[in-house]
Every structure is written in C-alpha cells, then in structure tokens.
Amino acid sequence: MSNKKHLPMYGVGPVYVCGIIFLTVVGIWLSASRRIPSGQIEIFRIPFAVIGICFIVMGAVLWFSAVFRSRVDEHIKNNALVTTGIYAWVRNPIYSAFLIACTGVLLLANNLWLLVLPPLFWLFLTVLMKCTEEKWLENLYGQEYLKYCQKVNRCIPWPPMK
C-alpha cells in the first residue's frame, strides 16, 4: 500500500448525483403534472419507453461493473489507478451510470422538453470533473493518468482505444 494520501472515497459524486436526480425528478413532476405538456408526442411514447428502459439497464450495468466488478473502493484505498474493466471504456463509470439512467427515466416521460436535461447533465459532469477529480488524479498519478485520459472517454462509454 502506498504512503500517498488517497483520493476521497466518494469524490464529488454526491453533489453530481443528487443534482441530476433532483433535476430529473423535477422534470418528471413538471411533465406528469402537465405543467409542460407541449413536448409530449404520442408517436414517440413506445420508442422512448424502449430506449429509456435500455438506458436504465445500461446505467445499472455500468454502476455494477464499476462498484462490484472493478472494486473501485479497494483501488482508491490502495492508491491504484483503475484502467481495466469498465474503466477501460469510460473514466467515470459511476457518474456516467447515473447520467445514462437519469436520461432513461426522462425518456420514459415522453416529453421532448425534458431532453434538454441530458446535455446539461453531461456539461455539469464535464466541468465538475475538470475542476476537481481530474486535477486530483493528475497530481496523484501524473503521466500515467494523462496517458489514460488520452485513451478513454470521460463520460460516454466507448470501446477501449489501443
């Protein structure tokens, strides 16, 4: 085990996750209470539902892969940079899991106005990561982390680059 101080166990996750869940709940409430009814298009109901369920499942798989399969908590405690498993596909799989799952929930509401939120979730995550955790990781792991960043997307899971 390294003598270096390790990263915070939860990082800025609670801020991000609570923020996007709050906005998702408010959006769903506004749509369900017909305060923003104009964005509901009946022909999109089934496709949005199918895609929304797929996104929710994908978010759950992503979260499970990061937390249980990659055992990120053990790596944090041991000051080990995780670059394998789901972390070879996306640098922030736990945060991405919530972004994707919340997007799925918004799709289930079948309201086009709510689709403004996922790009805001992505922007919030990008700015938050650049200002906090990415700086922490660069300070802790240096060049190893910078090389990792060149190969792996920050927010959107994508097959690993060689």
C-alpha positions in Angstrom: 0.0 0.0 0.0 1.3 3.4 -0.9 2.1 6.1 1.7 0.5 8.7 -0.5 -2.8 10.2 0.7 -5.6 8.6 -1.3 -8.4 10.3 -3.1 -11.7 10.9 -1.3 -13.8 7.8 -1.3 -16.8 9.5 -2.9 -15.2 12.4 -4.6 -17.7 14.9 -5.9 -20.2 12.1 -6.6 -22.8 13.1 -4.1 -23.0 16.6 -5.5 -23.3 15.4 -9.1 -25.7 12.5 -8.4 -28.0 14.4 -6.1 -28.1 17.3 -8.5 -29.1 15.3 -11.6 -31.5 13.2 -9.7 -33.2 16.3 -8.3 -33.4 17.8 -11.8 -34.8 14.5 -13.2 -37.5 14.3 -10.5 -38.5 17.9 -11.1 -38.6 17.4 -14.8 -40.8 14.2 -14.4 -43.0 16.0 -12.0 -43.4 19.0 -14.4 -44.3 16.7 -17.2 -46.6 14.4 -15.2 -48.5 17.3 -13.7 -48.9 18.7 -17.3 -47.1 21.9 -16.5 -45.0 21.3 -19.7 -47.4 19.2 -21.8 -46.5 20.6 -25.2 -43.5 18.3 -25.6 -45.4 15.1 -25.4 -45.6 13.4 -28.8 -47.7 10.2 -28.8 -45.8 8.5 -31.6 -42.6 8.7 -29.5 -44.2 7.0 -26.5 -43.2 3.4 -27.3 -39.8 4.1 -28.9 -38.9 6.4 -26.0 -40.0 3.8 -23.5 -37.9 1.1 -25.1 -34.9 3.3 -25.3 -35.5 4.6 -21.8 -35.6 1.1 -20.3 -32.4 0.2 -22.2 -30.7 3.3 -20.8 -31.8 2.5 -17.3 -30.5 -1.1 -17.6 -27.3 0.2 -19.2 -26.8 2.6 -16.3 -27.3 -0.2 -13.8 -24.8 -2.5 -15.5 -22.3 0.4 -15.7 -22.7 1.1 -12.0 -22.5 -2.5 -11.0 -19.4 -3.0 -13.2 -17.6 -0.1 -11.5 -18.6 -0.8 -8.0 -18.6 -4.6 -7.7 -16.6 -5.9 -10.7 -13.8 -3.3 -10.7 -13.9 -2.8 -7.0 -13.1 0.8 -7.2 -13.2 1.3 -3.5 -10.3 -1.1 -3.0 -8.3 0.7 -5.6 -8.9 4.1 -4.0 -7.8 2.8 -0.6 -4.6 1.3 -2.2 -3.9 4.4 -4.4 -4.1 2.3 -7.5 -5.4 3.9 -10.7 -8.1 1.7 -12.2 -7.7 1.4 -16.0 -9.1 -2.1 -16.7 -12.6 -3.5 -16.9 -15.3 -0.8 -17.3 -12.6 1.8 -16.6 -11.1 0.9 -19.9 -14.4 2.0 -21.5 -15.1 5.2 -19.5 -13.1 7.2 -16.9 -16.1 8.0 -14.7 -18.4 5.0 -14.9 -20.3 5.6 -11.7 -21.2 9.2 -12.6 -21.8 8.1 -16.2 -24.2 5.4 -14.9 -26.3 8.0 -13.2 -26.2 10.3 -16.3 -27.4 7.4 -18.5 -30.0 6.1 -16.1 -31.5 9.6 -15.5 -31.6 10.1 -19.2 -33.6 6.8 -19.5 -36.0 8.0 -16.8 -36.5 11.2 -18.8 -37.2 9.3 -22.0 -39.9 7.3 -20.2 -41.7 10.6 -19.5 -42.1 11.1 -23.3 -41.6 14.8 -23.2 -39.2 16.4 -25.7 -38.7 19.4 -23.5 -37.0 17.2 -20.9 -34.4 16.1 -23.4 -32.6 19.4 -22.8 -31.5 18.0 -19.4 -29.1 15.2 -20.5 -26.8 17.6 -22.3 -26.8 19.8 -19.2 -26.0 16.7 -17.1 -23.1 16.0 -19.4 -21.9 19.6 -19.2 -22.2 19.6 -15.4 -20.2 16.3 -15.2 -17.5 17.6 -17.6 -17.0 20.9 -15.8 -17.1 19.2 -12.4 -14.5 16.6 -13.3 -12.2 19.1 -15.0 -12.3 21.3 -11.9 -11.9 18.6 -9.3 -11.2 14.9 -9.7 -9.2 15.1 -12.8 -6.8 17.6 -11.1 -6.6 15.3 -8.1 -5.9 12.3 -10.2 -3.2 14.1 -12.3 -1.5 15.2 -9.1 -1.6 11.7 -7.7 -0.7 9.7 -10.8 0.9 12.2 -13.1 1.9 10.9 -16.6 0.2 7.6 -16.0 -3.2 9.3 -15.6 -2.6 11.7 -18.6 -1.9 8.7 -20.9 -5.0 7.0 -19.6 -7.1 10.2 -20.4 -5.8 10.1 -24.0 -7.2 6.6 -24.4 -10.5 6.7 -22.5 -13.6 9.0 -22.7 -14.5 11.0 -19.6 -18.3 10.5 -19.7 -19.6 8.4 -22.6 -18.6 4.7 -22.5 -16.8 3.7 -25.7 -14.7 0.6 -26.6 -11.1 0.9 -25.5 -8.6 2.5 -27.9 -5.3 0.8 -28.5 
